[in-house]
Amino acid sequence: MQKAKLPVRQLVILSICRFAEPLVFTSVLPYLPELIEYVGVPKTEVAKWAGISTAVASVCQAIMAVPWGSLSDYVGRKPIILSGLACTMLISIMLGMSQTLTMVLISRALVGLMNGNVGILRTMVAEIVPQRELQPRAFSLMPLVWTIGSIFGPAFGGALARPAEKHPGLFGGIEFLKQYPFALPNLASACFFIVGITTGFLFLEETLETKKDRYDPGLALGKALTRPCMSRRQRQAELKGLDEERTALLTGGKRVQKKKKPVTRPSWSQILTPQSRLILLSYTLMSGLGMAFDSVFPVFLHYPVQDLHDNPNVQLPFKFASGFGVDAPQIGMFYTIIGVIGMVIQFLCFPPVAKHYGVLNCFKFSAILLPIIFFITPFTALVPERLRIPAVLVLMLAKLVATVFGIPCCTILLTNSASSMTVLGTLNGVGTSVSALGRAAGPALIGAAFSWGIKKGFVIVPWWLLGTLGLTSIIPALWIVEQDGLYGEQKEEEEEAEVEEEVANGEPRGNGYGATAVPVDTAKKVTRED
């Protein structure tokens, strides 16, 4: 059998479609505390409302993830992906033009309601690459795109927020940017959304089995536009490459014609197997804790430095309420530096490490590393001033490593826990919903804990609460068992189809020891028992 190959072309197109979303989502991180202050929230309440705004988006995403996934099962993956990109682009501009806290919250809610792309993109990757040996590379691609987007996103947000104030010579004369000081980062991000929507419309192929054969005007237009730019040799190479990719998409080897099995609606017991439930619980906890850290850590960095000497409100090592006092551009620079390093780790380190040590072991490592990071975080504000920036970068790098290994591994484990391909879309929708609930609860809880802890003089409160929750997240990870995944089922079906076809045609089928085909009834019986 021919060795399976990654369908690189379609994965690259998916990555281009995905890129704009992490760009705009992470661009909010550096300026969100300033935006919330700008709309009239007191400084001591900023962390709480930052957490609430993140929670609103996640709750709305949790509500709509399964409906979006179900709709993609009906109309196809591609239309939902493109509509989600268009809606996110418009809503992000709406967020940048917000003048009240209510408008900020409405914008964040609409981002969650109108975009179900996370689960659908994972489903498309799973449909494109069912082979287990290729999954670490394929499933690391979307997180890699997120990491690359997170390099540029904070830079956009930090550098382009309040442009009329920070760059008066360049933007000081533009009245629109004075009236809407946080609009420019989102307007800049809109350019990438337009590229993603255009690329997806022209070149993205449908992966839903029941919709693959329908006429796609976007693909037809894309071929018509690119054909005049190609030489005869390039066209022949393209046709050969498409044939190879179709082979990779279908079987990773010999194409086998199979009888269509009647499609029945799977029950919830088929969708949520015991292993799937354990993985979903771990995924919810890891997503929630990670998002809680990401939403509160910029507030911690932005919070003013406290005088720790001869201060009656300070009783080291536990009672203090100091931050780092850094502004949005510097926070953006921190995230950019870590993003560059994370891109290298994601692309060069994760696939071979996951292949060598196993996906499950890498996931357990991440689950153990996260609470250690959370417990250490508040004490970085106590290190000498010359070591503070290195301490922040080391902390962010450790968090990045845990995320880079944890989230893709969890996605692979969840995909391989699916009982069949028919439940994969719904299972990924459920995964998106429950992880969104975790991302909603985590920031809201930790944001409120941060505000309460600051008022009481204990900045360690949110971080130690996060660390305690992180310890509990290790428990379900210990019970997870790595499974074979959908490719094993696919190979069994292909072998069964080959046996039935050869027996039906009266062709002898050797067993490797000179034996010939068994009678038809016996062959079918053996196939069923296998």
Beta strands, then each sheet from edge to edge (+ up, - down):
end
